[in-house]
Amino acid sequence: MKIYVIRHGQTEANAAGQLQGHIDTPLTDTGKRHANNVAETLSRTDVDVLISSPLKRALDTAKLVAQELRVDIRVDPDLKEICYGDWEGRYKSEFADTAVWERRTADKYNFEHPGEHEGVSGQSYADIYDRVVDFYTGLRESDYDTVGVVTHLGVLRNMKKHFEGVSDETAASFTPSADQIYRISTEEDGDATLLDVN
């Protein structure tokens, strides 16, 4: 199986430097271009289906890609981003030079974001590792040969950790742009590679 993992296109919150976990803001024009560029690259593959996070920014990206590829979209909640708790929607600049941001920076993968958002407690990247592995386990049992996945940075970081066996620190620093595709091959001699969109 080949899996092409895509980060959603740029949103207004991304452009403004806000923490965006479970909240949603629209794709920017740049974000729509990201999706169209990814679609053009994936049109040279044999993607059978797109599987998307239920969050709007991912679904909007998936719809633009699916339109080009003429494939169906499945939605899977295991692909949602982490919840930033009380930090949802806040600007990263608010935390500059604070002790709590220094603690987060020191162990970004395991840092649990404080508080809750709409009844969901703040999470760490480590908190969602098991659901990312569960998603892959279900995918492996499917009949698909080539799959496109539209998701978020937290899920991508955990996919890198799972497939490449990297450290917490390396996983947390993995920051592919919306102009890149994380290609995973699950064959016996498979690998995981970050591709630039042409």
N, C-alpha and C positions, 0 to 999 in steps of 0.2 A: 504493500500500500504506500502511496505517496500522499502526503498531507502538506498543503500550502497554507500557512498561517499568516493572516493579514491583520495588522492593527487598523482600527477604524480611522477614517480620514480626520484631519484637523478640525476641531470644533472651536466655537467662540471662547469657551472656557480654556482650552489649550492655549489659544493665542493670547489670552489675558493672564496666563500664569496661575489659574485657579486649580485647586485640587478637585478632581472630578471622578468620583467613584460611582455611586448609584444615581446621582443627579444627571440630568441630560441638558445639553445645549445644542443648538443646530450646528450642522457642518458649515464651515466657511466655504467660500468659493475655492480656496486652496484645498480644503478637504475633499470637495467634489472632484477636483482635478486629480488628487491622490487616488481616489476610487477609480476614476476612468483610466488612469495610467496602469493601475494594478490589473484592471480588467483586460486591457490590451495585452499585457504580459501573459496573463492566464489564458487568453484565447489561443495561445500556442501550446496549451496542454490539453489533457483529456479529462478535465474536472467533471465528475458525475453529479455533484450536488454541492451547494454551499450550506454550511451550518453556522448559524450566527448567535451571538449573545442576544438576549431579548431587549437590551438597552437600545434606545432609539438611534443613537449615533452609530452603533454597529449595524443595526438593521438598515438604516438609510444607506450606509456604505455597501452592505450586501445587496440591496436592491439595485444600485447602480452597476455593481459587478455582474449580478445575475442577468440583468437586461442585455449586457454584451455577450455573456456566455450562453444565454438561453437555457439556464438550469433552474431547478427548484431551490427554494430556501427552506431549511429546517431551522427551528429555534430551539436552543438548548440552554437552560438556566445555569448549567455548570460553567458556561463561558462568561458569566458576569464578572465585572471588575470587583476588586475588594471594596468594602465600605470604609470610608474614612471617618465614620462616626461624626463627632462634633465639628470635624474639620471639613466636612463636605461643603464645597463651594467657596471655601476661604482661599485667599491669595497666599501663595508661598512666601511672598515678600513680608507678610505679617509675622512670620516666624524667624526671620533673619536674625542671627546672633542670639537666639534664645536657648536656654538650657535644654528644653524639650526637643528642639530641632537638632541639637548636638547629639542627644541620646538616639534620636531616629537615625542620624547620619552614621553613628558608630555601629549600629546593628540594624540596618534598614530592612533586611529580610524578615527579621523577627519582631520588629517594633510593632506593638499593637496600638492602633490609633484610638484615642480616648473617646468616651461618650457613645452616643448612638445617633442614627439618622432613620427616622420613620420606623422605629421599633427594631432596627438592625444594629447590633453592637459594632463598634469599630473593630477592624480586622488588621491582621498583619498579612504579608505575602505568604508566610508559612501556613496561616490558617486555611488558605484555599488550595494548598497542594493536593490534598486527598481528592477533592472534587475534580481537579484537573486530571488526575490519574484515572478517576472513575470515568470521565468523559472519554479518555483515550481507550480504556478497556472496552467500553461499549462500542466505540468506533471499530476497534479491531475485530469485534464479533459481527460486524455488518458485512454486507456483500459489496461494498464500494471498493473500487480500485484506486481512485484518485479523488481527493476531497479538498475543498476550499473551506477554510475556517476564518470567520471574521470575529475578532475579539478585542481584548484590551491588554495593556502593558503587564498587569499583574499576572494574567494567564500566560502570556508569552514568557515571562520570567520563570514561571513554574514549569512550562514545557521544556525550556532550556535545561533546567535543573534535572528534570526527569530523563530526558533523552540523552543529555551529554554528561550527566553526573557531576556537574560543576558545584563549587562551594556556594554557601549562602551568599557570600559577598559578591561572587561573580554573577550569580543569578540576579541579585538586586541591582547590579550596575548595567545589566543588559537592557539597552534602550533603542530597539530598532525604530526607525521612523516609519511613517505611513507610506514612504516611498520604497520600502523594502519588504521582502517576503521571506518568511522563515520556512524553508523547505525541509521536510522530514521524510526520510525513506525508512520504512520499517522492514525492509528485506533483510536477509541474513547478514549481508555486508553493507547494510544501510548506514546512513549518516544524517547529520543535521547541518544545514548550511544557510547562511543569510545571503539572499540575493538582492541586488539592486534592481529596481524597476527600470526597464529601458524605454 
